Amino acid sequence: MDMKSGNMETQSSPTALSTIKRWAPLAVLVGAMVFAFTNGWHEHFTLSNLIKNREMLLAYVMDNFILAILTYAALYIVAVALSFPGASLITIAGGFIFGWAYGGFITAFAATIGATIIFSVASTSFGATLREKAGSRMDRLAKGFEENAFSYLLFLRLVPLFPFWLINLAPAFFNVRRGTYITATFIGILPGTFAYALLGEGLDSLVAAQETANPGCAALGTCEIDLKAAITPEIIAAMVGLAIVSLIPILIQRHRAKKRNLKASSND
């Protein structure tokens, strides 16, 4: 009896340990999300707060440039990993504080790291579970995605219509390799990131114009700046155009496969 119970404990321990490893990261991430949203951390990411504190932020960056970069990157990683709304506003803040070049690259690296955290957690937890339960239908869909994972993911990143958090999760269901995910994510978010960073760099002139019309509005946080108007249809059209270009390799591959099939049929 003792020997049997000992064997059962030996067999169950690895299973229990693997279960903990599989679900513990997700539990930590969800717990952090609940804690952050409950305490209203996301409510601090507002344009009025950025404008009100711009002098303090610029002075801090001037005195502590490297530390400011690391702090901003860490903040962005946390915001993306916890799926905070308003990541575009933080990108604007990066362009405003560091300039479009520094701000854009720092944001792209930080956003990629944050997205990879979500992807890794989802892949090892419910992503694997859902794939197992979905059966052959999910397998066929996953196979098609996996064959052109880079192009599909690049397309999703480039099109400014899909929520960022959703694209972070979706590839976890399709066995996308981490290296492919990281590369496609980093390249795919560059156009949108730099567009928002450029908008951030020009924010100071917008604030100055508002101060002229309404003195003291920056300190009070009452400056009326419509950031949505700055994202022009031309910018959106350019990103959609890039997204369509990213699908060209898939179309070429399918065309070649069709030609091979026709040639094989004619030979038969």
N, C-alpha and C positions, 0 to 999 in steps of 0.2 A: 504493500500500500504506500509506504513512504517513498519507495523507488519510483512508483508511478507518479505520485504527486510531484516528486522532484523533477521528473522528466517533463511534466506538464508545465511547471514553472519555467524550466529552461526553454521550452518551445514558445511559451507565451511572452516571455520577456523581450525577445527580439521584435515580435509583432507589436507589442506595446510601445517599444522604443521607436520603431519606424512610424507608428501612428502619431506619436508626439512630434517627431521631426517633420512629419508631413503637415500637421495642422497647427503647430505652435506659432510659426511665423504669421499665419493668417489671423490667429487669435490676437497676437500682439498688434498687428496692423489695424484690425477692426477696433480693438480697445483704444488705440491711439486716436483713431478717427472719432470715436464716440467722445472721448475726453476733450479733444480739440474743438469739436463742434459744440459740445455742451458748454464749454467755457467761452465760446464766441471768438475764437482766435481769427476765424475767417472774416469777421466783421471789421477788423482793423485794416484790411486791404481795400482802401477806398481812395479815390482820386483827391478828395478834399484833405485827407490825412497826408498824402504825399505832398500836396501843394503847401499845406501849413508848415510842414517840417522840412521843406526843401533847403532852407539856409543851413539848418543844423546838419542835414544829411551831407550836403556838399562840403561843409567844413570838416566833418568827420572823415570823409573820403580823402580829402586833401592831406589830413594829418596821419591817416592810417590806411593807406591805399590797399596794401596786401590783405590786412585784416578785414577791411570792408569787402573786398572781393570774396574772401572765404566765408564771411558772414552771409553775404547775399546768396552765394551758391548753396550754402547749407539751408537757408530759408527756402530757396526755390525747390531744392530736393524734397524737403519736408512737405511743402505745399502740394507738389505733384504726387508724392507717395500717398498723401492723405486725401487726394482728390479734392482739394479746396477749389471752390469756384473763384474766378478772377485771376487765373494765371496770366492772362494777357495783360492785366493791369500791372502785375509784378514785372513783366517783360518791359512794359513802358517805363516803369521805375528804373529798371536796369539801364535802358538807353538814356534816361534823364540824368542818372547819377554818374554813369561811367562813359557815356558817349555810345553811339550806335555800334562801333566796331567791337570795343571791349564788352559792352553790355550784351551784344548779340551772341558772341562766342561763349561768354560765361553762361548765359541763359541756355544756350543749346546744349552745352555739356551737362549742366545741372538738370535740365529737363530730361535728358536721356538717361541719366543716372536714376532719377526719380521714377521714370516710366519703367526702367528695367527692374527696379525693386518690386513694383506691382506685378509685372510680367512673371518674375521668378516665383513670387509667392503664389500667384494664381496657377502657374504651371505645376507646382509640386503639391497643391492641395485640391481644390474643387475642379480645376481644369482636367486633371487626370481622372478624377471620379466621373465627371460628366462624359468624358470620352469613352470610358468603360461602359457606362449605362446606355449611351446613345446607339451603340452597335454599328452595323454596316453602313447606315445612312451617313453618320458622322464620319466614318472611315473614308467614304468616297469623297465627301466634301473636303476632308482634311488632306486627302491625297492631291486633289486639284490645287489646293492652297499651297501645299508644301512644294509642289513642282515649280511654282513661280512665286515663292514666298516674298522674295525681295521686291519684285515689281508690284505685287499686290499691296504689300505693306507701304511701299513708297507712295503708291497712289492714294491710299487712305490718309497718309500723313500730309500729303500736299493739298488735298481737297479741303477747303476751309468749311466744310459742311458737317463733318463728323465730330462728335464730342471727343476731346483728347483722352478722357478717362476710359471711354469705350474702346478706343483703338489700343490703349494700353493693355486691356484685358483680352480682347478677341483673339490675338495670336496664340494665347495660352491654350486654346482649345484645339489648335491645329499642329502641334508638335513643331513649331517654328524654332529653329536653332537660335540660341542666345546671340551668337555673333551676327547672324543675319538680322535679327531683331534690332540690335544696337546700331548697326550700320545704317539700315533703312530708316530707323527713327531719327538718328542724328542728321542725315542728309535731308530727309523729308521735312523736318521742322525748320530748316535754315531759312527758306524764303519768308515764311510767316513771322519767324522770330525777328529777322532783320527789319521787316516792315514795321513791326511794333516798336522795335528799338529806335528806328529812325523817327517814328512818331514821338517817342519819349525824348529824344534829343531836341526836337523842336518844341517841346512842351514849355520850355522857359520863355520863349518868345510869345506863346499864347497867353501865358500868365502875365507877362509884361503888358500886353495889349489890354487884358482885362483890368489890370491895376490902373492903367491910364483912364479907362472908362469908369471904373468903380474902385477908387482908392481904398486900400485896406482889405480888399476881398480875399487876398491870399492868406493873411493872418487869421481871418474869420472863417475861411473855408467856404466862402460863398461865391467864388469865381465860377462863372457859367461857361464850361468848356465841354463841347459835344465831341467826344472821341470817336463816336460811331461815324460822324460825318467825314472824319479824316481817312477812314478805310473806304477808299473810293471803289466804284465798280471796276475801274481799270486794274487796281491791285488784285481784286478777287478774280478777274478774268485771267490775269497773268498766272496766278497760282493754279487755276483750273487747267490752263494750257499746259503748264508743267506736269500736272497730274496725268493729263492725256498722253503726253510724251512718254511718261514712265510706263505706260501700258504697251508701247510699241514692241519691246522684246517679246511679250506674250503673243501679240498678233503675228509677229514674224515666225515664232516657234510653231504656232498653230497652222500657219500657212505651209510651212515646210513639212509638217506632219501630214497635212492633207495631201500634199503633192506626193509624198512617199507612199501613202495608202493608195492613191490613184495609180501610181506606177506599179505597185505590187499587184493590184487588181488586174491591170492590163496584161502583166506578164503571166498571170494565171490563166 
